[in-house]
Amino acid sequence: MSHLPGKFVWFEHASSDPAKAQAFYESLFDWRVENMPMGDQQYAMIMNGADGIGGFTQANEGARWVSYVSVPDVDKTYAAALAVGAKSESPPMDYGPVGRGAAVVDPTGARISLWKSAQADRPDQDTPVGGWVWNELATSDPQAALKFYTGLIGYTQDAMPMNPGGAYYLLKTEGDKGRAGVMQSSDPKMPSQWVPYVHVGDCDATLAKAAQLGATVCMPATDIPGVGRIGMLRDPQGASIAVIKPMPPS
């Protein structure tokens, strides 16, 4: 059984109206939902083709995408996070036969879920259209975030210059594998948050469709040299998500 600590392995949309979120994303990405028994409740699991990649859940306030990072020991990582300034959102608990998880708010205010699957993590491979490609932390304090995540998860980091000024930080795991990015939030009024990226076949068309479905386009389709064409949106409930058409492999 192989686990990949530091890999983001699951993404969950939490909102006050999961059915509304489901309708939006099924139309936008051609996802579908399968209801999976979870104790005495049903979990709405997002399916991209034959792969389960996330879920829709109920939240009392706001709407957001929640990122799950693989860790070797949920309880130890949770305790270590609290010891260096994180706040508890959900203590460690077992989720049926699926795995064990916990959730914290990092010292900059971003929510993050800690996860140890009962099965192997999905291996690194080419991501199909509709799958998750990347995860990015937009934060009010990149240095505090870097200190927290490198210490807690064991990431290494590389810095790339950004215009105008500043830097984009790559978080990496063993083998120089890029797992996520960290950057200064462009809007000081926005809370620190993890924003996942979905692989799309046409970035411009996806953003246009999202707008037709009631989303707000926050960043129009933009070419990033060496990366691909990206854009960002807030869904009709206010959760932030990004889309990318990656550059083909050289």
C-alpha positions as a printed NumPy array, in Angstrom:
array([[  0.   ,   0.   ,   0.   ],
       [  1.61 ,   3.25 ,  -1.164],
       [  0.931,   6.67 ,   0.287],
       [  2.324,   9.938,  -1.038],
       [  2.695,  12.363,   1.894],
       [  2.329,  15.955,   0.774],
       [  0.129,  15.138,  -2.217],
       [ -3.306,  16.749,  -2.354],
       [ -5.532,  13.732,  -2.765],
       [ -9.121,  14.976,  -2.438],
       [-11.139,  18.172,  -2.836],
       [-14.521,  18.863,  -1.286],
       [-17.003,  21.65 ,  -1.984],
       [-18.689,  22.794,   1.227],
       [-21.731,  25.065,   1.033],
       [-25.177,  25.69 ,   2.461],
       [-26.744,  24.247,  -0.708],
       [-24.816,  21.207,  -2.006],
       [-27.512,  20.477,  -4.605],
       [-26.998,  23.917,  -6.173],
       [-23.229,  23.387,  -6.242],
       [-23.68 ,  19.956,  -7.797],
       [-25.882,  21.328, -10.583],
       [-23.35 ,  24.061, -11.421],
       [-20.285,  21.825, -11.554],
       [-21.986,  18.972, -13.377],
       [-22.897,  21.463, -16.112],
       [-19.469,  23.113, -16.147],
       [-17.11 ,  20.109, -16.051],
       [-19.338,  17.167, -17.042],
       [-18.818,  15.702, -13.604],
       [-21.463,  13.426, -12.144],
       [-22.284,  12.459,  -8.583],
       [-22.621,   9.064,  -6.976],
       [-24.125,   8.824,  -3.512],
       [-21.925,   6.717,  -1.256],
       [-23.131,   5.388,   2.123],
       [-21.301,   7.069,   5.004],
       [-22.666,   5.73 ,   8.284],
       [-26.342,   6.63 ,   8.378],
       [-25.888,   9.363,   5.751],
       [-25.079,   9.615,   2.055],
       [-21.898,  11.257,   0.731],
       [-22.201,  12.958,  -2.666],
       [-18.996,  11.831,  -4.381],
       [-17.786,  13.689,  -7.477],
       [-16.989,  11.353, -10.351],
       [-14.794,  12.375, -13.276],
       [-15.325,   9.491, -15.642],
       [-14.737,   6.377, -13.545],
       [-12.639,   8.187, -10.908],
       [-13.911,   9.535,  -7.596],
       [-12.117,  12.873,  -7.131],
       [-14.026,  14.779,  -4.449],
       [-17.385,  15.485,  -2.904],
       [-20.141,  17.962,  -2.063],
       [-20.92 ,  18.565,   1.603],
       [-23.056,  20.781,   3.806],
       [-21.573,  23.857,   5.49 ],
       [-23.273,  26.286,   7.841],
       [-21.693,  29.423,   6.426],
       [-20.051,  30.527,   3.199],
       [-18.894,  28.289,   0.371],
       [-15.405,  26.978,  -0.253],
       [-13.321,  24.211,  -1.756],
       [-11.578,  22.187,   0.961],
       [ -8.192,  20.628,   0.16 ],
       [ -7.12 ,  17.282,   1.634],
       [ -3.388,  16.641,   1.929],
       [ -1.989,  13.154,   2.496],
       [ -0.068,  12.741,   5.769],
       [  1.545,   9.63 ,   7.299],
       [ -0.14 ,  10.087,  10.695],
       [ -3.218,  12.291,  11.08 ],
       [ -3.1  ,  12.505,  14.877],
       [  0.573,  13.463,  15.065],
       [  0.279,  15.984,  12.227],
       [ -2.839,  17.53 ,  13.77 ],
       [ -1.118,  17.917,  17.16 ],
       [  1.987,  19.361,  15.495],
       [ -0.14 ,  21.869,  13.565],
       [ -1.825,  23.127,  16.735],
       [  1.567,  23.392,  18.444],
       [  2.788,  25.872,  15.815],
       [ -0.229,  28.129,  15.708],
       [ -2.972,  26.397,  13.708],
       [ -6.527,  26.346,  15.032],
       [ -8.623,  23.206,  15.217],
       [-11.607,  22.938,  12.917],
       [-12.212,  19.196,  13.259],
       [-10.249,  16.805,  15.501],
       [ -8.98 ,  13.457,  14.169],
       [-11.675,  10.904,  13.488],
       [-12.259,   7.81 ,  11.391],
       [-14.475,   8.034,   8.315],
       [-15.833,   4.524,   8.066],
       [-13.614,   2.242,   5.972],
       [-12.323,   5.168,   3.873],
       [ -9.646,   6.695,   6.091],
       [ -8.855,   9.014,   8.984],
       [ -8.924,  12.787,   8.803],
       [ -8.781,  16.085,  10.667],
       [ -9.029,  19.743,   9.703],
       [ -7.217,  22.861,  10.867],
       [ -7.004,  26.534,   9.998],
       [ -3.389,  27.447,   9.302],
       [ -1.729,  30.476,  10.959],
       [ -2.636,  32.684,   7.969],
       [ -6.325,  31.721,   8.088],
       [ -6.544,  29.078,   5.338],
       [ -8.429,  25.845,   5.979],
       [ -6.617,  22.579,   5.285],
       [ -7.681,  18.974,   5.859],
       [ -5.204,  16.262,   6.896],
       [ -5.888,  12.806,   5.491],
       [ -4.604,   9.243,   5.723],
       [ -6.411,   6.961,   3.321],
       [ -7.196,   3.411,   4.356],
       [ -6.135,   2.477,   0.838],
       [ -3.206,   3.649,  -1.281],
       [ -3.1  ,   7.216,  -2.55 ],
       [ -3.777,   7.499,  -6.257],
       [ -0.384,   7.349,  -8.018],
       [  1.043,  10.352,  -9.834],
       [  0.063,  10.196, -13.478],
       [ -1.186,  12.4  , -16.299],
       [ -4.392,  14.141, -15.23 ],
       [ -7.369,  13.779, -17.602],
       [ -9.68 ,  16.652, -18.487],
       [-11.943,  17.234, -15.492],
       [ -9.288,  16.17 , -12.966],
       [ -7.264,  18.164, -10.478],
       [ -3.964,  19.516, -11.781],
       [ -2.68 ,  21.89 ,  -9.102],
       [ -3.414,  23.591,  -5.79 ],
       [ -2.486,  27.121,  -4.832],
       [ -2.499,  28.991,  -1.554],
       [ -3.318,  32.675,  -1.914],
       [ -2.391,  34.12 ,   1.454],
       [ -1.922,  37.396,   3.279],
       [  1.43 ,  36.158,   4.629],
       [  3.399,  33.857,   2.304],
       [  6.41 ,  33.63 ,   4.632],
       [  4.292,  32.484,   7.579],
       [  2.547,  29.967,   5.32 ],
       [  5.838,  28.618,   3.984],
       [  7.21 ,  28.19 ,   7.487],
       [  4.071,  26.346,   8.548],
       [  3.79 ,  23.945,   5.607],
       [  7.481,  23.167,   5.17 ],
       [  7.739,  22.397,   8.871],
       [  4.488,  20.456,   9.142],
       [  4.364,  18.501,   5.881],
       [  8.082,  18.436,   5.081],
       [  7.873,  20.272,   1.777],
       [ 10.915,  21.85 ,   0.208],
       [ 10.434,  25.126,  -1.628],
       [ 11.615,  26.983,  -4.708],
       [ 10.947,  30.65 ,  -5.431],
       [ 10.172,  32.063,  -8.868],
       [ 10.038,  35.833,  -9.487],
       [  6.652,  37.337, -10.303],
       [  5.766,  40.647, -11.907],
       [  5.298,  43.193, -10.547],
       [  7.634,  42.192,  -7.708],
       [  7.073,  39.406,  -5.244],
       [  7.609,  35.706,  -5.775],
       [  5.699,  32.523,  -6.487],
       [  6.747,  29.649,  -4.246],
       [  6.648,  26.003,  -5.301],
       [  6.086,  23.388,  -2.605],
       [  7.794,  20.097,  -3.463],
       [  8.029,  16.583,  -2.086],
       [ 10.587,  13.82 ,  -2.548],
       [ 11.994,  13.567,  -6.051],
       [ 11.534,  17.284,  -6.673],
       [  7.823,  16.678,  -7.3  ],
       [  5.803,  19.913,  -7.373],
       [  2.675,  19.665,  -5.223],
       [  1.361,  23.209,  -4.801],
       [  2.076,  26.899,  -5.   ],
       [  2.05 ,  29.737,  -2.477],
       [  1.627,  33.391,  -3.388],
       [  0.654,  36.738,  -1.926],
       [ -3.075,  37.297,  -2.23 ],
       [ -3.852,  39.968,  -4.811],
       [ -6.798,  41.224,  -2.756],
       [ -5.992,  42.108,   0.875],
       [ -9.706,  41.87 ,   1.699],
       [ -9.888,  38.215,   0.661],
       [ -9.228,  35.574,   3.33 ],
       [ -6.273,  33.236,   2.859],
       [ -7.479,  30.187,   0.941],
       [ -6.402,  27.163,  -1.045],
       [ -7.624,  27.326,  -4.66 ],
       [ -7.608,  24.076,  -6.683],
       [ -7.067,  23.933, -10.461],
       [ -9.124,  21.751, -12.822],
       [ -7.787,  20.508, -16.168],
       [ -9.997,  21.763, -19.012],
       [ -9.837,  21.324, -22.771],
       [-10.577,  24.999, -23.497],
       [ -9.912,  27.605, -20.831],
       [-11.738,  30.457, -22.611],
       [-14.841,  28.413, -23.355],
       [-14.991,  27.062, -19.791],
       [-14.854,  30.558, -18.296],
       [-17.526,  31.787, -20.696],
       [-19.774,  28.86 , -19.775],
       [-19.139,  29.463, -16.066],
       [-20.285,  33.071, -16.467],
       [-23.428,  31.916, -18.266],
       [-24.122,  29.581, -15.343],
       [-23.882,  32.447, -12.851],
       [-20.209,  32.416, -11.814],
       [-17.979,  35.482, -11.562],
       [-14.802,  35.404, -13.621],
       [-12.057,  36.787, -11.345],
       [ -9.168,  36.296, -13.776],
       [ -9.747,  36.019, -17.53 ],
       [ -7.946,  33.379, -19.549],
       [ -4.231,  34.159, -19.398],
       [ -1.188,  32.44 , -20.873],
       [  1.513,  31.568, -18.338],
       [  4.8  ,  30.747, -20.109],
       [  5.888,  27.185, -19.524],
       [  2.657,  26.345, -17.688],
       [ -0.438,  26.782, -19.837],
       [ -3.546,  28.94 , -20.119],
       [ -5.331,  29.61 , -16.843],
       [ -8.307,  31.484, -15.434],
       [-10.064,  31.847, -12.096],
       [-13.681,  32.138, -11.049],
       [-15.994,  32.28 ,  -8.078],
       [-18.932,  29.928,  -8.408],
       [-22.508,  31.156,  -7.819],
       [-22.156,  30.432,  -4.091],
       [-18.819,  32.247,  -3.758],
       [-16.255,  29.412,  -3.73 ],
       [-13.031,  30.095,  -5.632],
       [-11.687,  27.637,  -8.2  ],
       [ -9.263,  27.85 , -11.126],
       [ -9.113,  26.184, -14.53 ],
       [ -6.083,  25.394, -16.665],
       [ -5.305,  24.016, -20.081],
       [ -1.777,  22.783, -19.457],
       [  0.925,  23.141, -22.06 ],
       [  1.493,  19.837, -23.857],
       [  4.582,  17.955, -22.71 ],
       [  7.698,  18.975, -24.605]])
